[in-house]
């Protein structure tokens, strides 16, 4: 079972908070922080892509598209 994007973000945030206190060597901690940060970035892009794709209003194939209103041009 896959975790939701929100759950993944929460887990990565907790790991980012706990990494400095892990007692690992500095090089490994730095690497982990970069990896966890990239994970947050990827989840964020995924959430943004999902949000943008779901926000686009679907056009029904049988509905005519509305014509733009004509504005009278002032002669003068």
VMD Tcl script that builds the backbone (N, CA, C; Angstrom):
set m [mol new atoms 228]
animate dup $m
set s [atomselect $m all]
$s set {name element resname resid chain x y z} {
  {N N UNK 1 A 0.854 -1.180 0.000}
  {CA C UNK 1 A 0.000 0.000 0.000}
  {C C UNK 1 A 0.900 1.243 0.000}
  {N N UNK 2 A 0.597 2.168 -0.890}
  {CA C UNK 2 A 1.362 3.402 -0.972}
  {C C UNK 2 A 0.830 4.443 0.002}
  {N N UNK 3 A 1.730 5.263 0.507}
  {CA C UNK 3 A 1.314 6.343 1.392}
  {C C UNK 3 A 0.829 7.512 0.564}
  {N N UNK 4 A -0.053 8.303 1.155}
  {CA C UNK 4 A -0.505 9.503 0.471}
  {C C UNK 4 A 0.626 10.529 0.445}
  {N N UNK 5 A 0.473 11.512 -0.418}
  {CA C UNK 5 A 1.499 12.554 -0.514}
  {C C UNK 5 A 1.625 13.313 0.803}
  {N N UNK 6 A 0.510 13.523 1.468}
  {CA C UNK 6 A 0.543 14.239 2.741}
  {C C UNK 6 A 1.300 13.439 3.793}
  {N N UNK 7 A 1.030 12.156 3.876}
  {CA C UNK 7 A 1.731 11.306 4.849}
  {C C UNK 7 A 3.222 11.247 4.554}
  {N N UNK 8 A 3.570 11.165 3.277}
  {CA C UNK 8 A 4.978 11.138 2.890}
  {C C UNK 8 A 5.670 12.430 3.296}
  {N N UNK 9 A 5.003 13.559 3.086}
  {CA C UNK 9 A 5.570 14.853 3.465}
  {C C UNK 9 A 5.788 14.940 4.974}
  {N N UNK 10 A 4.841 14.441 5.735}
  {CA C UNK 10 A 4.959 14.462 7.196}
  {C C UNK 10 A 6.125 13.589 7.655}
  {N N UNK 11 A 6.233 12.389 7.101}
  {CA C UNK 11 A 7.327 11.481 7.466}
  {C C UNK 11 A 8.676 12.102 7.111}
  {N N UNK 12 A 8.789 12.676 5.900}
  {CA C UNK 12 A 10.047 13.309 5.508}
  {C C UNK 12 A 10.378 14.491 6.418}
  {N N UNK 13 A 9.375 15.252 6.804}
  {CA C UNK 13 A 9.606 16.367 7.720}
  {C C UNK 13 A 10.129 15.894 9.069}
  {N N UNK 14 A 9.560 14.825 9.578}
  {CA C UNK 14 A 10.018 14.267 10.858}
  {C C UNK 14 A 11.465 13.782 10.729}
  {N N UNK 15 A 11.777 13.114 9.613}
  {CA C UNK 15 A 13.144 12.643 9.402}
  {C C UNK 15 A 14.129 13.809 9.301}
  {N N UNK 16 A 13.716 14.889 8.643}
  {CA C UNK 16 A 14.582 16.067 8.535}
  {C C UNK 16 A 14.839 16.665 9.913}
  {N N UNK 17 A 13.806 16.703 10.750}
  {CA C UNK 17 A 13.964 17.254 12.101}
  {C C UNK 17 A 14.886 16.374 12.952}
  {N N UNK 18 A 14.767 15.051 12.823}
  {CA C UNK 18 A 15.526 14.132 13.677}
  {C C UNK 18 A 16.953 13.867 13.198}
  {N N UNK 19 A 17.233 14.102 11.925}
  {CA C UNK 19 A 18.555 13.784 11.370}
  {C C UNK 19 A 19.711 14.446 12.122}
  {N N UNK 20 A 19.640 15.735 12.474}
  {CA C UNK 20 A 20.789 16.340 13.175}
  {C C UNK 20 A 21.085 15.694 14.535}
  {N N UNK 21 A 20.103 15.028 15.125}
  {CA C UNK 21 A 20.278 14.421 16.447}
  {C C UNK 21 A 20.541 12.920 16.366}
  {N N UNK 22 A 20.834 12.409 15.168}
  {CA C UNK 22 A 20.964 10.962 14.970}
  {C C UNK 22 A 22.286 10.398 15.468}
  {N N UNK 23 A 23.309 11.237 15.636}
  {CA C UNK 23 A 24.601 10.741 16.070}
  {C C UNK 23 A 25.441 10.177 14.932}
  {N N UNK 24 A 24.971 10.330 13.719}
  {CA C UNK 24 A 25.732 9.861 12.556}
  {C C UNK 24 A 26.838 10.857 12.230}
  {N N UNK 25 A 27.847 10.415 11.490}
  {CA C UNK 25 A 28.893 11.361 11.067}
  {C C UNK 25 A 28.299 12.494 10.223}
  {N N UNK 26 A 28.987 13.637 10.245}
  {CA C UNK 26 A 28.486 14.838 9.586}
  {C C UNK 26 A 28.230 14.610 8.099}
  {N N UNK 27 A 29.115 13.880 7.439}
  {CA C UNK 27 A 28.949 13.651 6.002}
  {C C UNK 27 A 27.660 12.870 5.704}
  {N N UNK 28 A 27.372 11.874 6.516}
  {CA C UNK 28 A 26.163 11.070 6.318}
  {C C UNK 28 A 24.927 11.899 6.643}
  {N N UNK 29 A 24.986 12.686 7.714}
  {CA C UNK 29 A 23.858 13.553 8.052}
  {C C UNK 29 A 23.570 14.529 6.926}
  {N N UNK 30 A 24.627 15.113 6.371}
  {CA C UNK 30 A 24.445 16.058 5.269}
  {C C UNK 30 A 23.814 15.375 4.068}
  {N N UNK 31 A 24.289 14.190 3.760}
  {CA C UNK 31 A 23.732 13.440 2.641}
  {C C UNK 31 A 22.257 13.119 2.879}
  {N N UNK 32 A 21.930 12.673 4.092}
  {CA C UNK 32 A 20.538 12.360 4.413}
  {C C UNK 32 A 19.643 13.588 4.303}
  {N N UNK 33 A 20.128 14.726 4.770}
  {CA C UNK 33 A 19.323 15.938 4.681}
  {C C UNK 33 A 19.052 16.324 3.223}
  {N N UNK 34 A 20.050 16.145 2.377}
  {CA C UNK 34 A 19.856 16.434 0.950}
  {C C UNK 34 A 18.841 15.460 0.351}
  {N N UNK 35 A 18.976 14.182 0.671}
  {CA C UNK 35 A 18.063 13.170 0.129}
  {C C UNK 35 A 16.635 13.422 0.613}
  {N N UNK 36 A 16.464 13.689 1.903}
  {CA C UNK 36 A 15.123 13.949 2.431}
  {C C UNK 36 A 14.556 15.249 1.842}
  {N N UNK 37 A 15.398 16.246 1.673}
  {CA C UNK 37 A 14.954 17.504 1.060}
  {C C UNK 37 A 14.507 17.304 -0.377}
  {N N UNK 38 A 15.245 16.490 -1.131}
  {CA C UNK 38 A 14.832 16.175 -2.497}
  {C C UNK 38 A 13.507 15.411 -2.498}
  {N N UNK 39 A 13.317 14.571 -1.506}
  {CA C UNK 39 A 12.037 13.864 -1.384}
  {C C UNK 39 A 10.884 14.824 -1.167}
  {N N UNK 40 A 11.080 15.801 -0.304}
  {CA C UNK 40 A 10.042 16.813 -0.071}
  {C C UNK 40 A 9.772 17.584 -1.360}
  {N N UNK 41 A 10.830 17.931 -2.072}
  {CA C UNK 41 A 10.691 18.659 -3.327}
  {C C UNK 41 A 9.897 17.846 -4.351}
  {N N UNK 42 A 10.204 16.563 -4.481}
  {CA C UNK 42 A 9.493 15.718 -5.438}
  {C C UNK 42 A 8.018 15.556 -5.060}
  {N N UNK 43 A 7.742 15.397 -3.783}
  {CA C UNK 43 A 6.348 15.289 -3.347}
  {C C UNK 43 A 5.622 16.604 -3.620}
  {N N UNK 44 A 6.296 17.723 -3.384}
  {CA C UNK 44 A 5.687 19.025 -3.656}
  {C C UNK 44 A 5.361 19.201 -5.129}
  {N N UNK 45 A 6.293 18.836 -6.001}
  {CA C UNK 45 A 6.021 18.926 -7.434}
  {C C UNK 45 A 4.877 18.002 -7.832}
  {N N UNK 46 A 4.841 16.820 -7.242}
  {CA C UNK 46 A 3.768 15.881 -7.535}
  {C C UNK 46 A 2.414 16.441 -7.102}
  {N N UNK 47 A 2.374 17.061 -5.921}
  {CA C UNK 47 A 1.127 17.664 -5.438}
  {C C UNK 47 A 0.697 18.821 -6.333}
  {N N UNK 48 A 1.669 19.617 -6.758}
  {CA C UNK 48 A 1.363 20.750 -7.644}
  {C C UNK 48 A 0.824 20.261 -8.987}
  {N N UNK 49 A 1.453 19.233 -9.547}
  {CA C UNK 49 A 1.004 18.686 -10.823}
  {C C UNK 49 A -0.417 18.147 -10.698}
  {N N UNK 50 A -0.690 17.436 -9.604}
  {CA C UNK 50 A -2.023 16.893 -9.375}
  {C C UNK 50 A -3.047 18.015 -9.208}
  {N N UNK 51 A -2.668 19.072 -8.490}
  {CA C UNK 51 A -3.566 20.202 -8.259}
  {C C UNK 51 A -3.886 20.918 -9.568}
  {N N UNK 52 A -2.883 21.142 -10.388}
  {CA C UNK 52 A -3.085 21.834 -11.663}
  {C C UNK 52 A -3.935 20.990 -12.599}
  {N N UNK 53 A -3.679 19.685 -12.657}
  {CA C UNK 53 A -4.440 18.832 -13.566}
  {C C UNK 53 A -5.884 18.672 -13.110}
  {N N UNK 54 A -6.142 18.690 -11.824}
  {CA C UNK 54 A -7.514 18.546 -11.342}
  {C C UNK 54 A -8.265 19.882 -11.380}
  {N N UNK 55 A -7.551 20.993 -11.447}
  {CA C UNK 55 A -8.200 22.305 -11.493}
  {C C UNK 55 A -8.668 22.663 -12.893}
  {N N UNK 56 A -8.106 22.038 -13.912}
  {CA C UNK 56 A -8.520 22.323 -15.283}
  {C C UNK 56 A -9.939 21.814 -15.475}
  {N N UNK 57 A -10.810 22.722 -15.911}
  {CA C UNK 57 A -12.215 22.363 -16.091}
  {C C UNK 57 A -12.352 21.457 -17.314}
  {N N UNK 58 A -12.954 20.301 -17.130}
  {CA C UNK 58 A -13.123 19.416 -18.278}
  {C C UNK 58 A -14.178 19.980 -19.232}
  {N N UNK 59 A -13.915 19.896 -20.515}
  {CA C UNK 59 A -14.870 20.358 -21.518}
  {C C UNK 59 A -15.641 19.150 -21.989}
  {N N UNK 60 A -16.953 19.247 -21.891}
  {CA C UNK 60 A -17.805 18.149 -22.323}
  {C C UNK 60 A -17.820 18.116 -23.843}
  {N N UNK 61 A -17.675 16.945 -24.464}
  {CA C UNK 61 A -17.576 16.883 -25.917}
  {C C UNK 61 A -18.849 17.307 -26.643}
  {N N UNK 62 A -20.017 17.165 -26.029}
  {CA C UNK 62 A -21.271 17.503 -26.694}
  {C C UNK 62 A -21.712 18.933 -26.446}
  {N N UNK 63 A -21.045 19.631 -25.535}
  {CA C UNK 63 A -21.422 21.008 -25.257}
  {C C UNK 63 A -20.669 21.952 -26.175}
  {N N UNK 64 A -21.411 22.903 -26.774}
  {CA C UNK 64 A -20.705 23.887 -27.610}
  {C C UNK 64 A -19.902 24.836 -26.726}
  {N N UNK 65 A -18.773 25.263 -27.236}
  {CA C UNK 65 A -17.985 26.222 -26.476}
  {C C UNK 65 A -18.637 27.588 -26.580}
  {N N UNK 66 A -18.670 28.358 -25.495}
  {CA C UNK 66 A -19.323 29.672 -25.531}
  {C C UNK 66 A -18.562 30.621 -26.445}
  {N N UNK 67 A -19.332 31.355 -27.241}
  {CA C UNK 67 A -18.732 32.353 -28.131}
  {C C UNK 67 A -18.430 33.613 -27.335}
  {N N UNK 68 A -17.343 34.292 -27.665}
  {CA C UNK 68 A -17.056 35.557 -26.969}
  {C C UNK 68 A -18.102 36.613 -27.325}
  {N N UNK 69 A -18.452 37.406 -26.335}
  {CA C UNK 69 A -19.450 38.460 -26.550}
  {C C UNK 69 A -18.860 39.539 -27.452}
  {N N UNK 70 A -19.711 40.020 -28.360}
  {CA C UNK 70 A -19.259 41.066 -29.252}
  {C C UNK 70 A -19.454 42.417 -28.566}
  {N N UNK 71 A -18.445 43.230 -28.625}
  {CA C UNK 71 A -18.525 44.559 -28.032}
  {C C UNK 71 A -18.704 45.565 -29.154}
  {N N UNK 72 A -19.697 46.452 -29.030}
  {CA C UNK 72 A -19.879 47.463 -30.079}
  {C C UNK 72 A -18.687 48.403 -30.107}
  {N N UNK 73 A -18.275 48.753 -31.278}
  {CA C UNK 73 A -17.154 49.672 -31.441}
  {C C UNK 73 A -17.716 51.067 -31.613}
  {N N UNK 74 A -17.235 51.992 -30.793}
  {CA C UNK 74 A -17.717 53.383 -30.870}
  {C C UNK 74 A -17.114 54.035 -32.102}
  {N N UNK 75 A -17.984 54.593 -32.928}
  {CA C UNK 75 A -17.528 55.305 -34.115}
  {C C UNK 75 A -17.413 56.772 -33.754}
  {N N UNK 76 A -16.355 57.364 -34.112}
  {CA C UNK 76 A -16.312 58.772 -33.769}
  {C C UNK 76 A -15.067 59.466 -34.082}
}
mol reanalyze $m
mol bondsrecalc $m
mol representation Tube
mol addrep $m
